[in-house]
């Protein structure tokens, strides 16, 4: 699960790092992409992993629309406006899905859902392994993209200092638009690889977005590689505390870690303090 | 004496309004309309309570459901196990929630803006998980139903009227507290903190203590309503008492009515609560989620386009009157 957490969190942290907005509706983007994957499977018999080619552009487009219609207005706004508008957006999205498709749990059953890989004494389920590999792949690609392409550099410049970037001739509106869409697209990947192992239901996003808040804070808000490591750490903590303490308390444990990190080192485990 | 009168005069419309409401409740016999009024009063009290810290102090908590849940569980469990009257349980619940707010505030108030908001969400979730976990005390996710034994000491009534009057009383109490705070040193300090915390500190305001005080009061009132509602519907469970959705819905009337004012949350509740009840009657069963879509859209539109809320309209109407008169 660590890989999934990392993927969801990378999108969230990317958006925060560049635009300084925490998207409380981020989990609902995940939920929507899971539904996309599900319907693609249900109606067209698309393999969940294959459906990435459909889901990701769809989510990218959805991100563009959301940015154009709503988020654009929030960039310069006050904190509470940002919080409550994205919270409102999340309420709308959850209930729209609830309205159309009811609260049923939907799951994709594939031939490999239960298949496992034996390495030595370890048993690893294939879908989980794949989600982990995808997470590594996406993080790597994103890293390369941010480091070496013009747009990537523009994104990093805007994250550091948007006024400075604007003065250097970066079109920051475009950067914002692209960043938000990119963050949404990454969540689209997460939704697709999550689908074979997890149920899709209207409030599925809440569970994951809460975890990704933890992950993002752990890795340092706005820090993409931090979010990747944070996701893995939370995944490991979750399995271990579920095994050694109690499965019912595993959520409580990572929230406690979350609070401790917020208090002791709000810049995150890997972060330097950002303004 | 003269000063006192001067202090009261601006509140006369308020007081008349409350008296009018009380008479109205006394006259109404229809159970559904009474129910709507109860919902208005409780949501207004919750909104006023949230507004103390969120509106005046600018500290956006999305973990208020924790206090609501503490209130509901304290009074219910005390009554169930020890036979302590829910009236007393309500006060104890309020104080416990207050203590919890201090414990939460201690670490969280070192954080600002969005970070504070995230931390309160975490605390809200932790409390929900713990309530589900400690099954031996709280019955876990199944929830607790109270047996219906009408009586004043048991805080259970056959008719809806007593509930309505109690809810009105709670709302008046919350509104009174809100007005007093708004005009007190604490209120001005809180507004200073909202505007610019560093400047407030530089001016010698103990920002931490101010936020704690407001948070305590806010938690106290939230818990009172938690207890009240537990007695009203006689059933509690972790998912409805501690959910993050509840924390969000507490803030809805504040946002729509007008943040940072006393009148705003009340106006907001008078707009939202009846709509909510009527919608849930007419469309709730058939079209799941439709009413919440409407509320979500309203929230987004209001926050973007009229951030001061409906209160602004009311203010403008009064201003016009004055010019014409």
Boltz contact constraints between the chains, C-beta under 6 A:
constraints:
  - contact:
      token1: [A, 22]
      token2: [B, 114]
      max_distance: 6.0
  - contact:
      token1: [A, 73]
      token2: [B, 304]
      max_distance: 6.0
  - contact:
      token1: [A, 79]
      token2: [B, 113]
      max_distance: 6.0
  - contact:
      token1: [A, 79]
      token2: [B, 114]
      max_distance: 6.0
  - contact:
      token1: [A, 80]
      token2: [B, 60]
      max_distance: 6.0
  - contact:
      token1: [A, 81]
      token2: [B, 303]
      max_distance: 6.0
  - contact:
      token1: [A, 83]
      token2: [B, 60]
      max_distance: 6.0
  - contact:
      token1: [A, 83]
      token2: [B, 117]
      max_distance: 6.0
  - contact:
      token1: [A, 84]
      token2: [B, 255]
      max_distance: 6.0
  - contact:
      token1: [A, 84]
      token2: [B, 303]
      max_distance: 6.0
  - contact:
      token1: [A, 85]
      token2: [B, 300]
      max_distance: 6.0
  - contact:
      token1: [A, 85]
      token2: [B, 303]
      max_distance: 6.0
  - contact:
      token1: [A, 87]
      token2: [B, 248]
      max_distance: 6.0
  - contact:
      token1: [A, 88]
      token2: [B, 296]
      max_distance: 6.0
  - contact:
      token1: [A, 88]
      token2: [B, 299]
      max_distance: 6.0
  - contact:
      token1: [A, 88]
      token2: [B, 300]
      max_distance: 6.0
  - contact:
      token1: [A, 91]
      token2: [B, 292]
      max_distance: 6.0
  - contact:
      token1: [A, 91]
      token2: [B, 296]
      max_distance: 6.0
  - contact:
      token1: [A, 92]
      token2: [B, 293]
      max_distance: 6.0
  - contact:
      token1: [A, 92]
      token2: [B, 296]
      max_distance: 6.0
  - contact:
      token1: [A, 92]
      token2: [B, 297]
      max_distance: 6.0
  - contact:
      token1: [A, 95]
      token2: [B, 289]
      max_distance: 6.0
  - contact:
      token1: [A, 95]
      token2: [B, 292]
      max_distance: 6.0
  - contact:
      token1: [A, 95]
      token2: [B, 293]
      max_distance: 6.0
  - contact:
      token1: [A, 96]
      token2: [B, 293]
      max_distance: 6.0
  - contact:
      token1: [A, 98]
      token2: [B, 288]
      max_distance: 6.0
  - contact:
      token1: [A, 98]
      token2: [B, 289]
      max_distance: 6.0
  - contact:
      token1: [A, 99]
      token2: [B, 289]
      max_distance: 6.0
  - contact:
      token1: [A, 99]
      token2: [B, 290]
      max_distance: 6.0
  - contact:
      token1: [A, 213]
      token2: [B, 118]
      max_distance: 6.0
  - contact:
      token1: [A, 248]
      token2: [B, 133]
      max_distance: 6.0
  - contact:
      token1: [A, 249]
      token2: [B, 133]
      max_distance: 6.0
  - contact:
      token1: [A, 251]
      token2: [B, 129]
      max_distance: 6.0
  - contact:
      token1: [A, 252]
      token2: [B, 126]
      max_distance: 6.0
  - contact:
      token1: [A, 252]
      token2: [B, 129]
      max_distance: 6.0
  - contact:
      token1: [A, 255]
      token2: [B, 122]
      max_distance: 6.0
  - contact:
      token1: [A, 255]
      token2: [B, 125]
      max_distance: 6.0
  - contact:
      token1: [A, 255]
      token2: [B, 126]
      max_distance: 6.0
  - contact:
      token1: [A, 258]
      token2: [B, 122]
      max_distance: 6.0
  - contact:
      token1: [A, 259]
      token2: [B, 122]
      max_distance: 6.0
  - contact:
      token1: [A, 262]
      token2: [B, 119]
      max_distance: 6.0
  - contact:
      token1: [A, 263]
      token2: [B, 107]
      max_distance: 6.0
